[in-house]
Amino acid sequence: MIEELAKKDAKWREIAFNICKCKMLADDLVQDMYLKLANKKKINDYYVAVTLKNLFIDHVRKQKNISIDNFYYLEDKTSNFEPTDEQQLVLNEFDKLDWVQKELLLERIDKSLRQIEKEFNINYGYTYRQTTEAKKKILDNLNKKK
């Protein structure tokens, strides 16, 4: 069974590295995983990944200073939305719509006309007309400005 595991050695090291974020520790975890799973008959990739995670948790428990940083590597990928000039023109036209059309357009982003009809008990045709009219107003006003 060890030979089968060894065929995916690079994959196991990558998984271990993603768990612990330390190459040396990842190598140690993979070696411990080989020892732990050497006598198992049936092993799948998920089982190996869980074993690596559990070995890392055991390693952290053995340390005296446990920090939440060992478990979470979160990168801040947020950015402030800054619309382009064209997007700002569309947003300005959107702000000029009446509140019914604004709300229906916002709901229309995530929901179908049928879902809006069922959820808010609004006639399908009314919703369709209002959203179509709102889009037409925005586009017409943008075309006039060009």
DSSP file (Angstrom, degrees, kcal/mol; ACC not computed):
  #  RESIDUE AA STRUCTURE BP1 BP2  ACC     N-H-->O    O-->H-N    N-H-->O    O-->H-N    TCO  KAPPA ALPHA  PHI   PSI    X-CA   Y-CA   Z-CA
    1    1 A M     >        0   0    0      0, 0.0     4,-2.1     0, 0.0     5,-0.2   0.000 360.0 360.0 360.0 -32.0    0.0    0.0    0.0
    2    2 A I  H  >  +     0   0    0     36,-0.3     4,-2.6     1,-0.2     5,-0.2   0.870 360.0  56.1 -60.0 -37.0    2.9    2.3    0.7
    3    3 A E  H  > S+     0   0    0      1,-0.2     4,-1.0     2,-0.2    -1,-0.2   0.898 106.5  49.8 -63.4 -40.0    3.9    2.1   -3.0
    4    4 A E  H  4 S+     0   0    0      1,-0.2     4,-0.5     2,-0.2     3,-0.4   0.908 112.5  47.2 -64.7 -42.2    0.4    3.3   -4.0
    5    5 A L  H >< S+     0   0    0     -4,-2.1     3,-1.5     1,-0.2    -2,-0.2   0.904 106.4  58.3 -64.2 -41.1    0.6    6.2   -1.6
    6    6 A A  H >< S+     0   0    0     -4,-2.6     3,-1.6     1,-0.3    -1,-0.2   0.748  91.2  70.5 -64.7 -23.9    4.1    7.2   -2.8
    7    7 A K  T 3< S+     0   0    0     -4,-1.0    -1,-0.3    -3,-0.4     3,-0.2   0.798 105.0  41.0 -62.6 -27.2    2.9    7.6   -6.3
    8    8 A K  T <> S+     0   0    0     -3,-1.5     4,-2.2    -4,-0.5     3,-0.3  -0.039  76.8 128.1-109.3  30.4    1.0   10.7   -5.2
    9    9 A D  H <> S+     0   0    0     -3,-1.6     4,-2.4     1,-0.2     5,-0.2   0.886  71.5  52.1 -55.8 -44.5    3.8   12.0   -2.9
   10   10 A A  H  > S+     0   0    0     -3,-0.2     4,-2.0     1,-0.2    -1,-0.2   0.887 109.5  50.7 -61.6 -38.4    3.8   15.5   -4.5
   11   11 A K  H  > S+     0   0    0     -3,-0.3     4,-2.5     2,-0.2    -1,-0.2   0.917 109.9  49.5 -64.8 -43.2    0.1   15.8   -4.0
   12   12 A W  H  X S+     0   0    0     -4,-2.2     4,-2.7     1,-0.2    -2,-0.2   0.898 110.9  49.8 -64.8 -39.3    0.4   14.8   -0.3
   13   13 A R  H  X S+     0   0    0     -4,-2.4     4,-2.4     2,-0.2    -1,-0.2   0.880 110.5  50.2 -67.2 -36.5    3.1   17.4    0.3
   14   14 A E  H  X S+     0   0    0     -4,-2.0     4,-2.3    -5,-0.2    -2,-0.2   0.918 111.9  47.4 -66.2 -43.1    1.0   20.1   -1.4
   15   15 A I  H  X S+     0   0    0     -4,-2.5     4,-1.5     2,-0.2    -2,-0.2   0.933 113.1  48.7 -62.7 -45.6   -2.0   19.2    0.8
   16   16 A A  H  X S+     0   0    0     -4,-2.7     4,-2.5     1,-0.2     5,-0.3   0.900 110.7  50.7 -62.0 -41.1    0.2   19.2    3.9
   17   17 A F  H  X S+     0   0    0     -4,-2.4     4,-3.1     1,-0.2    -1,-0.2   0.902 107.8  52.8 -63.9 -40.2    1.7   22.5    3.0
   18   18 A N  H  < S+     0   0    0     -4,-2.3    -1,-0.2     1,-0.2    -2,-0.2   0.800 112.2  47.4 -64.5 -27.7   -1.8   24.0    2.4
   19   19 A I  H  < S+     0   0    0     -4,-1.5    -2,-0.2    -5,-0.2    -1,-0.2   0.926 129.6  17.6 -77.1 -46.6   -2.7   22.8    5.9
   20   20 A C  H  < S-     0   0    0     -4,-2.5    -2,-0.2     2,-0.1    -3,-0.2   0.671  83.9-139.8-106.8 -18.4    0.3   24.1    7.8
   21   21 A K  S  < S+     0   0    0     -4,-3.1     2,-0.4    -5,-0.3    -4,-0.1   0.776  70.9 103.7  63.0  29.1    2.0   26.7    5.6
   22   22 A C     >  -     0   0    0     -6,-0.2     4,-2.7    -5,-0.1     5,-0.2  -0.957  60.7-153.2-142.0 120.8    5.5   25.4    6.5
   23   23 A K  H  > S+     0   0    0     -2,-0.4     4,-2.3     1,-0.2     5,-0.2   0.908  96.2  48.1 -63.2 -43.5    7.5   23.3    4.0
   24   24 A M  H  > S+     0   0    0      1,-0.2     4,-2.0     2,-0.2    -1,-0.2   0.922 114.6  45.4 -64.4 -43.3    9.5   21.5    6.7
   25   25 A L  H  > S+     0   0    0      2,-0.2     4,-2.7     1,-0.2    -1,-0.2   0.883 110.3  55.3 -66.9 -37.4    6.5   20.7    8.8
   26   26 A A  H  X S+     0   0    0     -4,-2.7     4,-2.3     1,-0.2    -2,-0.2   0.915 107.3  49.6 -60.9 -42.8    4.6   19.6    5.7
   27   27 A D  H  X S+     0   0    0     -4,-2.3     4,-2.2     1,-0.2    -1,-0.2   0.913 111.5  49.1 -61.4 -42.5    7.4   17.1    4.9
   28   28 A D  H  X S+     0   0    0     -4,-2.0     4,-2.6     1,-0.2    -2,-0.2   0.908 109.9  51.5 -63.1 -42.0    7.2   15.8    8.5
   29   29 A L  H  X S+     0   0    0     -4,-2.7     4,-2.4     1,-0.2    -1,-0.2   0.904 109.5  49.8 -62.5 -41.0    3.5   15.4    8.3
   30   30 A V  H  X S+     0   0    0     -4,-2.3     4,-2.2     2,-0.2    -1,-0.2   0.912 110.7  49.5 -65.0 -41.8    3.7   13.4    5.1
   31   31 A Q  H  X S+     0   0    0     -4,-2.2     4,-1.9     1,-0.2    -2,-0.2   0.926 111.9  48.1 -62.8 -43.5    6.3   11.1    6.6
   32   32 A D  H  X S+     0   0    0     -4,-2.6     4,-2.6     1,-0.2    -2,-0.2   0.879 109.0  54.8 -62.9 -37.1    4.1   10.6    9.6
   33   33 A M  H  X S+     0   0    0     -4,-2.4     4,-2.5     2,-0.2    -1,-0.2   0.907 105.5  52.0 -63.1 -41.9    1.2    9.9    7.3
   34   34 A Y  H  X S+     0   0    0     -4,-2.2     4,-0.7     1,-0.2    -1,-0.2   0.919 112.2  46.2 -59.4 -43.2    3.2    7.2    5.5
   35   35 A L  H  < S+     0   0    0     -4,-1.9     3,-0.5     1,-0.2     4,-0.3   0.910 114.2  47.4 -65.9 -41.6    4.0    5.5    8.9
   36   36 A K  H  < S+     0   0    0     -4,-2.6     3,-0.3     1,-0.2    -2,-0.2   0.871 119.6  37.3 -68.8 -37.0    0.4    5.8   10.1
   37   37 A L  H >< S+     0   0    0     -4,-2.5     3,-1.4     1,-0.2    -1,-0.2   0.364  84.6 104.1 -98.3   4.7   -1.2    4.4    6.9
   38   38 A A  T 3< S+     0   0    0     -4,-0.7   -36,-0.3    -3,-0.5    -1,-0.2   0.836  87.1  39.1 -57.6 -36.2    1.4    1.8    6.1
   39   39 A N  T 3  S+     0   0    0     -3,-0.3    -1,-0.3    -4,-0.3     2,-0.2   0.357  88.4 114.5-100.0   5.7   -0.7   -1.2    7.2
   40   40 A K    <   -     0   0    0     -3,-1.4     3,-0.1     1,-0.1    -3,-0.0  -0.510  52.1-155.6 -77.3 145.7   -4.1    0.1    6.0
   41   41 A K  S    S+     0   0    0      1,-0.3     2,-0.5    -2,-0.2    -1,-0.1   0.914  77.6  30.1 -87.5 -48.6   -5.7   -2.0    3.2
   42   42 A K        +     0   0    0      2,-0.0     2,-0.4     0, 0.0    -1,-0.3  -0.959  67.8 164.6-120.3 126.1   -8.0    0.5    1.5
   43   43 A I        -     0   0    0     -2,-0.5     2,-0.2    -3,-0.1    -6,-0.0  -1.000  12.5-169.0-139.9 134.8   -7.2    4.2    1.4
   44   44 A N     >  -     0   0    0     -2,-0.4     4,-1.8     1,-0.1     5,-0.2  -0.725  40.4-100.0-115.6 173.4   -8.6    7.0   -0.7
   45   45 A D  H  > S+     0   0    0     -2,-0.2     4,-2.4     1,-0.2     5,-0.2   0.873 120.9  54.1 -60.5 -39.7   -7.4   10.6   -1.2
   46   46 A Y  H  > S+     0   0    0      1,-0.2     4,-2.5     2,-0.2    -1,-0.2   0.917 106.6  51.9 -61.8 -42.6   -9.9   12.0    1.2
   47   47 A Y  H  > S+     0   0    0      1,-0.2     4,-2.1     2,-0.2    -1,-0.2   0.891 110.1  49.1 -61.6 -40.4   -8.8    9.7    3.9
   48   48 A V  H  X S+     0   0    0     -4,-1.8     4,-2.4     2,-0.2    -1,-0.2   0.919 110.7  50.1 -65.3 -43.7   -5.1   10.7    3.4
   49   49 A A  H  X S+     0   0    0     -4,-2.4     4,-2.3     1,-0.2    -2,-0.2   0.904 111.6  48.0 -62.7 -41.9   -6.1   14.5    3.5
   50   50 A V  H  X S+     0   0    0     -4,-2.5     4,-2.7     2,-0.2    -1,-0.2   0.899 110.2  52.6 -65.8 -39.7   -8.0   14.0    6.7
   51   51 A T  H  X S+     0   0    0     -4,-2.1     4,-2.4    -5,-0.2    -2,-0.2   0.916 109.3  49.3 -61.6 -43.1   -5.1   12.0    8.2
   52   52 A L  H  X S+     0   0    0     -4,-2.4     4,-2.1     2,-0.2    -2,-0.2   0.912 111.5  49.2 -62.2 -42.7   -2.7   14.9    7.3
   53   53 A K  H  X S+     0   0    0     -4,-2.3     4,-2.3     1,-0.2    -2,-0.2   0.929 112.1  47.9 -62.6 -44.4   -5.1   17.4    8.9
   54   54 A N  H  X S+     0   0    0     -4,-2.7     4,-2.5     1,-0.2    -2,-0.2   0.871 109.2  53.3 -66.1 -36.8   -5.4   15.3   12.1
   55   55 A L  H  X S+     0   0    0     -4,-2.4     4,-2.2     2,-0.2    -1,-0.2   0.891 109.3  49.8 -63.2 -38.9   -1.6   14.9   12.3
   56   56 A F  H  X S+     0   0    0     -4,-2.1     4,-2.6     2,-0.2    -2,-0.2   0.923 109.9  50.0 -65.1 -43.5   -1.2   18.7   12.1
   57   57 A I  H  X S+     0   0    0     -4,-2.3     4,-2.3     1,-0.2    -2,-0.2   0.915 110.8  50.1 -61.8 -41.6   -3.8   19.2   14.8
   58   58 A D  H  X S+     0   0    0     -4,-2.5     4,-1.6     1,-0.2    -1,-0.2   0.903 109.8  51.5 -61.5 -40.8   -1.9   16.6   17.0
   59   59 A H  H  X S+     0   0    0     -4,-2.2     4,-0.9     1,-0.2    -2,-0.2   0.925 110.6  47.7 -61.3 -45.2    1.3   18.5   16.3
   60   60 A V  H >< S+     0   0    0     -4,-2.6     3,-0.6     1,-0.2    -1,-0.2   0.888 108.4  55.0 -65.8 -38.6   -0.2   21.8   17.3
   61   61 A R  H 3< S+     0   0    0     -4,-2.3    -1,-0.2     1,-0.2    -2,-0.2   0.846 103.4  56.2 -62.6 -33.4   -1.6   20.3   20.5
   62   62 A K  H 3< S+     0   0    0     -4,-1.6    -1,-0.2    -5,-0.2    -2,-0.2   0.753  91.4  87.9 -72.4 -23.0    1.8   19.1   21.5
   63   63 A Q  S << S-     0   0    0     -4,-0.9     3,-0.1    -3,-0.6    -3,-0.0  -0.453  75.8-139.5 -73.5 150.5    3.2   22.6   21.3
   64   64 A K  S    S+     0   0    0      1,-0.2     2,-0.9    -2,-0.1    -1,-0.1   0.860  90.2  56.2 -80.7 -36.1    2.9   24.7   24.5
   65   65 A N  S    S-     0   0    0      2,-0.0     2,-0.5    -3,-0.0    -1,-0.2  -0.833  71.3-172.9-102.6 104.4    1.9   27.9   22.8
   66   66 A I        -     0   0    0     -2,-0.9     2,-0.4    -3,-0.1    -5,-0.0  -0.829   4.6-176.7 -98.2 128.9   -1.2   27.4   20.7
   67   67 A S    >   -     0   0    0     -2,-0.5     3,-1.6     1,-0.1     4,-0.3  -0.934  36.5-128.8-125.1 147.7   -2.2   30.3   18.5
   68   68 A I  G >> S+     0   0    0     -2,-0.4     3,-1.6     1,-0.3     4,-1.4   0.741 104.5  76.0 -65.1 -21.0   -5.2   30.7   16.3
   69   69 A D  G 34 S+     0   0    0      1,-0.3    -1,-0.3     2,-0.2    -3,-0.0   0.755  83.9  65.3 -62.4 -23.2   -2.7   31.8   13.6
   70   70 A N  G <4 S+     0   0    0     -3,-1.6    -1,-0.3     1,-0.2    -2,-0.2   0.754 109.8  36.5 -69.0 -22.2   -1.8   28.1   13.2
   71   71 A F  T <4 S+     0   0    0     -3,-1.6     2,-0.5    -4,-0.3    -2,-0.2   0.684 112.9  54.2-104.9 -22.0   -5.3   27.3   12.0
   72   72 A Y     <  +     0   0    0     -4,-1.4     2,-0.5     2,-0.1    -1,-0.2  -0.955  43.5 172.8-126.6 122.1   -6.3   30.3    9.9
   73   73 A Y        +     0   0    0     -2,-0.5     2,-0.5    -3,-0.1    -4,-0.0  -0.774  21.9 171.6-121.1  84.0   -4.4   31.8    7.0
   74   74 A L        -     0   0    0     -2,-0.5     2,-0.4     2,-0.0    -2,-0.1  -0.821  18.3-156.1-100.9 128.6   -6.8   34.4    5.7
   75   75 A E        -     0   0    0     -2,-0.5     2,-1.0     2,-0.0    -2,-0.0  -0.843  20.0-125.4-100.8 138.6   -5.8   36.8    3.1
   76   76 A D        +     0   0    0     -2,-0.4    -2,-0.0     1,-0.2     0, 0.0  -0.729  38.5 163.8 -84.2 105.4   -7.6   40.1    2.8
   77   77 A K        +     0   0    0     -2,-1.0    -1,-0.2     2,-0.1     2,-0.2   0.176  32.9 121.6-107.2  15.9   -8.7   40.2   -0.9
   78   78 A T        -     0   0    0     -3,-0.0     2,-0.3     0, 0.0    -2,-0.0  -0.475  37.3-177.7 -78.5 151.2  -11.2   42.9   -0.4
   79   79 A S        -     0   0    0     -2,-0.2     2,-0.3     0, 0.0    -2,-0.1  -0.986  33.2-100.5-143.7 153.6  -10.9   46.1   -2.4
   80   80 A N        -     0   0    0     -2,-0.3     2,-0.6     1,-0.1     0, 0.0  -0.579  38.8-120.7 -75.4 133.6  -12.9   49.2   -2.5
   81   81 A F        +     0   0    0     -2,-0.3    -1,-0.1     1,-0.0     0, 0.0  -0.645  34.0 177.6 -77.0 120.6  -15.3   49.4   -5.4
   82   82 A E        -     0   0    0     -2,-0.6     6,-0.0     0, 0.0    -2,-0.0  -0.935  21.4-140.9-124.0 107.0  -14.5   52.4   -7.6
   83   83 A P        -     0   0    0      0, 0.0     2,-0.0     0, 0.0    -2,-0.0  -0.286  15.3-118.3 -68.2 150.1  -16.7   52.6  -10.6
   84   84 A T     >  -     0   0    0      1,-0.1     4,-2.5     4,-0.0     5,-0.2  -0.227  38.4 -95.1 -71.9 174.7  -15.4   53.6  -13.9
   85   85 A D  H  > S+     0   0    0      1,-0.2     4,-1.9     2,-0.2     5,-0.1   0.915 127.4  48.0 -60.8 -43.5  -16.8   56.8  -15.5
   86   86 A E  H  > S+     0   0    0      1,-0.2     4,-1.9     2,-0.2    -1,-0.2   0.912 111.8  49.4 -65.1 -41.9  -19.3   54.7  -17.6
   87   87 A Q  H  > S+     0   0    0      1,-0.2     4,-2.5     2,-0.2    -1,-0.2   0.890 108.5  53.9 -63.7 -37.9  -20.4   52.7  -14.5
   88   88 A Q  H  X S+     0   0    0     -4,-2.5     4,-2.5     1,-0.2    -1,-0.2   0.882 105.5  53.3 -64.7 -37.2  -20.8   55.9  -12.6
   89   89 A L  H  X S+     0   0    0     -4,-1.9     4,-2.1     2,-0.2    -1,-0.2   0.914 109.9  48.0 -62.2 -41.9  -23.1   57.3  -15.3
   90   90 A V  H  X S+     0   0    0     -4,-1.9     4,-2.4     2,-0.2    -2,-0.2   0.917 111.6  50.2 -64.6 -42.9  -25.3   54.1  -15.1
   91   91 A L  H  X S+     0   0    0     -4,-2.5     4,-2.1     1,-0.2    -2,-0.2   0.887 109.1  52.0 -63.0 -38.7  -25.4   54.4  -11.2
   92   92 A N  H  X S+     0   0    0     -4,-2.5     4,-0.8     2,-0.2    -1,-0.2   0.916 111.3  46.4 -63.4 -42.6  -26.4   58.0  -11.5
   93   93 A E  H >X S+     0   0    0     -4,-2.1     3,-0.6     1,-0.2     4,-0.5   0.875 109.3  55.4 -67.2 -36.7  -29.3   57.1  -13.9
   94   94 A F  H >< S+     0   0    0     -4,-2.4     3,-1.4     1,-0.2    -1,-0.2   0.901 102.8  56.3 -60.7 -40.8  -30.2   54.2  -11.5
   95   95 A D  H 3< S+     0   0    0     -4,-2.1    -1,-0.2     1,-0.3    -2,-0.2   0.746  99.9  60.4 -64.1 -23.2  -30.5   56.7   -8.7
   96   96 A K  H << S+     0   0    0     -4,-0.8    -1,-0.3    -3,-0.6    -2,-0.2   0.643  85.2  99.0 -79.7 -14.4  -33.1   58.7  -10.7
   97   97 A L  S << S-     0   0    0     -3,-1.4     2,-0.1    -4,-0.5    37,-0.0  -0.283  85.0-100.5 -69.2 157.4  -35.5   55.8  -10.9
   98   98 A D     >  -     0   0    0      1,-0.1     4,-2.2     4,-0.0     3,-0.3  -0.396  38.7-104.4 -73.9 162.4  -38.5   55.6   -8.6
   99   99 A W  H  > S+     0   0    0      1,-0.2     4,-2.7     2,-0.2     5,-0.2   0.794 116.7  58.0 -63.5 -31.3  -38.1   53.2   -5.6
  100  100 A V  H  > S+     0   0    0      2,-0.2     4,-2.5     1,-0.2    -1,-0.2   0.945 110.1  43.4 -63.5 -47.1  -40.3   50.5   -7.0
  101  101 A Q  H  > S+     0   0    0     -3,-0.3     4,-2.4     2,-0.2    -2,-0.2   0.896 113.7  51.9 -66.3 -39.6  -38.2   50.1  -10.2
  102  102 A K  H  X S+     0   0    0     -4,-2.2     4,-2.5     2,-0.2    -2,-0.2   0.959 112.4  44.9 -59.0 -51.1  -35.0   50.3   -8.1
  103  103 A E  H  X S+     0   0    0     -4,-2.7     4,-2.5     1,-0.2     5,-0.2   0.898 113.2  49.9 -63.2 -41.3  -36.1   47.5   -5.8
  104  104 A L  H  X S+     0   0    0     -4,-2.5     4,-2.0    -5,-0.2    -1,-0.2   0.897 111.1  49.4 -66.3 -38.3  -37.3   45.3   -8.6
  105  105 A L  H  X S+     0   0    0     -4,-2.4     4,-0.7     2,-0.2    -2,-0.2   0.909 111.6  49.2 -65.2 -40.4  -34.1   45.7  -10.5
  106  106 A L  H >X S+     0   0    0     -4,-2.5     3,-0.7     1,-0.2     4,-0.6   0.906 113.0  46.6 -65.6 -40.6  -32.1   44.9   -7.4
  107  107 A E  H >X S+     0   0    0     -4,-2.5     4,-1.7     1,-0.2     3,-0.8   0.852 104.7  62.8 -66.5 -33.2  -34.2   41.8   -6.7
  108  108 A R  H 3< S+     0   0    0     -4,-2.0    -1,-0.2     1,-0.2    -2,-0.2   0.689  88.4  71.4 -67.9 -18.6  -33.9   40.8  -10.4
  109  109 A I  H << S+     0   0    0     -3,-0.7    -1,-0.2    -4,-0.7    -2,-0.2   0.919 116.4  18.4 -61.6 -43.8  -30.1   40.5  -10.0
  110  110 A D  H << S+     0   0    0     -3,-0.8     2,-0.3    -4,-0.6    -2,-0.2   0.587 122.6  55.7-105.0 -13.8  -30.5   37.3   -7.9
  111  111 A K  S  < S-     0   0    0     -4,-1.7     2,-0.1     4,-0.0    -1,-0.0  -0.870  71.5-122.4-128.4 153.9  -34.0   36.1   -8.7
  112  112 A S     >  -     0   0    0     -2,-0.3     4,-2.2     1,-0.1     5,-0.2  -0.389  38.1-104.8 -81.5 168.3  -36.1   35.2  -11.7
  113  113 A L  H  > S+     0   0    0      1,-0.2     4,-2.4     2,-0.2     5,-0.1   0.884 123.3  53.0 -61.5 -37.3  -39.4   37.0  -12.4
  114  114 A R  H  > S+     0   0    0      2,-0.2     4,-2.3     1,-0.2    -1,-0.2   0.890 107.6  50.4 -65.6 -39.2  -41.3   33.9  -11.2
  115  115 A Q  H  > S+     0   0    0      2,-0.2     4,-2.8     1,-0.2     5,-0.2   0.905 111.1  48.4 -66.2 -40.1  -39.4   33.9   -7.9
  116  116 A I  H  X S+     0   0    0     -4,-2.2     4,-2.5     2,-0.2     6,-0.5   0.918 110.4  52.8 -63.9 -42.5  -40.2   37.6   -7.4
  117  117 A E  H  X>S+     0   0    0     -4,-2.4     4,-1.1     1,-0.2     5,-0.7   0.934 115.4  39.6 -57.7 -48.2  -43.8   36.9   -8.2
  118  118 A K  H  <5S+     0   0    0     -4,-2.3    -2,-0.2     2,-0.2    -1,-0.2   0.921 118.1  46.4 -70.0 -44.5  -44.0   34.1   -5.6
  119  119 A E  H  <5S+     0   0    0     -4,-2.8    -2,-0.2     1,-0.2    -1,-0.2   0.888 127.8  23.9 -69.2 -39.9  -41.9   35.8   -2.9
  120  120 A F  H  <5S-     0   0    0     -4,-2.5    -1,-0.2    -5,-0.2    -2,-0.2   0.408  99.5-122.2-108.9   1.1  -43.5   39.2   -2.9
  121  121 A N  T  <5 +     0   0    0     -4,-1.1     2,-0.4    -5,-0.3    -3,-0.2   0.925  61.0 148.2  55.8  47.3  -46.9   38.3   -4.4
  122  122 A I      < -     0   0    0     -5,-0.7    -1,-0.2    -6,-0.5    -2,-0.1  -0.928  55.9-100.1-113.0 136.9  -46.4   40.7   -7.3
  123  123 A N     >  -     0   0    0     -2,-0.4     4,-2.3     1,-0.1     5,-0.2  -0.269  24.3-133.6 -56.8 135.6  -47.8   40.1  -10.7
  124  124 A Y  H  > S+     0   0    0      1,-0.2     4,-2.5     2,-0.2     5,-0.2   0.916 105.8  49.8 -56.1 -48.1  -45.3   38.6  -13.1
  125  125 A G  H  > S+     0   0    0      1,-0.2     4,-2.7     2,-0.2    -1,-0.2   0.888 109.5  51.2 -62.1 -40.8  -46.4   41.0  -15.9
  126  126 A Y  H  > S+     0   0    0      2,-0.2     4,-2.7     1,-0.2     5,-0.2   0.930 111.2  48.0 -62.1 -45.6  -46.1   44.0  -13.7
  127  127 A T  H  X S+     0   0    0     -4,-2.3     4,-2.4     1,-0.2     5,-0.3   0.921 112.7  48.7 -61.7 -44.2  -42.6   43.0  -12.6
  128  128 A Y  H  X S+     0   0    0     -4,-2.5     4,-2.4     1,-0.2     5,-0.2   0.935 113.1  47.0 -61.3 -47.3  -41.5   42.4  -16.2
  129  129 A R  H  X S+     0   0    0     -4,-2.7     4,-2.7     1,-0.2     5,-0.2   0.921 113.1  48.5 -62.3 -44.5  -42.9   45.8  -17.3
  130  130 A Q  H  X S+     0   0    0     -4,-2.7     4,-2.3     2,-0.2    -1,-0.2   0.909 114.2  44.3 -65.5 -42.7  -41.3   47.7  -14.5
  131  131 A T  H  X S+     0   0    0     -4,-2.4     4,-2.3    -5,-0.2    -1,-0.2   0.900 115.4  48.2 -69.9 -38.7  -37.9   46.2  -14.9
  132  132 A T  H  X S+     0   0    0     -4,-2.4     4,-2.3    -5,-0.3    -2,-0.2   0.921 113.0  48.1 -65.7 -43.2  -38.0   46.6  -18.7
  133  133 A E  H  X S+     0   0    0     -4,-2.7     4,-2.5    -5,-0.2    -2,-0.2   0.898 111.0  51.3 -63.5 -41.1  -39.1   50.2  -18.4
  134  134 A A  H  X S+     0   0    0     -4,-2.3     4,-2.2     2,-0.2    -2,-0.2   0.928 111.3  46.6 -63.7 -45.0  -36.4   50.9  -15.8
  135  135 A K  H  X S+     0   0    0     -4,-2.3     4,-2.6     1,-0.2    -1,-0.2   0.902 112.4  51.3 -63.0 -40.3  -33.7   49.5  -18.0
  136  136 A K  H  X S+     0   0    0     -4,-2.3     4,-2.9     2,-0.2     5,-0.2   0.906 108.8  51.0 -64.1 -41.9  -35.0   51.4  -21.0
  137  137 A K  H  X S+     0   0    0     -4,-2.5     4,-2.5     2,-0.2     5,-0.2   0.933 111.6  47.3 -60.3 -46.3  -35.0   54.7  -19.0
  138  138 A I  H  X S+     0   0    0     -4,-2.2     4,-2.0     1,-0.2    -2,-0.2   0.946 115.7  43.9 -61.4 -49.0  -31.4   54.2  -18.0
  139  139 A L  H  X S+     0   0    0     -4,-2.6     4,-2.4     2,-0.2    -2,-0.2   0.897 113.1  51.2 -66.0 -40.6  -30.3   53.3  -21.5
  140  140 A D  H  X S+     0   0    0     -4,-2.9     4,-2.0     1,-0.2    -1,-0.2   0.931 111.4  47.6 -62.1 -45.1  -32.2   56.1  -23.1
  141  141 A N  H  X S+     0   0    0     -4,-2.5     4,-1.2    -5,-0.2    -1,-0.2   0.863 112.0  50.3 -65.0 -35.4  -30.8   58.7  -20.7
  142  142 A L  H  X S+     0   0    0     -4,-2.0     4,-0.7    -5,-0.2    -1,-0.2   0.894 110.1  50.3 -68.0 -39.2  -27.3   57.4  -21.3
  143  143 A N  H  < S+     0   0    0     -4,-2.4     3,-0.5     1,-0.2    -2,-0.2   0.852 107.1  54.8 -67.5 -34.0  -27.8   57.6  -25.1
  144  144 A K  H  < S+     0   0    0     -4,-2.0    -1,-0.2     1,-0.2    -2,-0.2   0.843 105.8  53.0 -66.4 -32.6  -29.0   61.2  -24.9
  145  145 A K  H  <        0   0    0     -4,-1.2    -1,-0.2     1,-0.2    -2,-0.2   0.682 360.0 360.0 -77.7 -17.2  -25.8   62.1  -23.0
  146  146 A K     <        0   0    0     -4,-0.7    -1,-0.2    -3,-0.5    -2,-0.2   0.486 360.0 360.0 -80.8 360.0  -23.6   60.7  -25.7
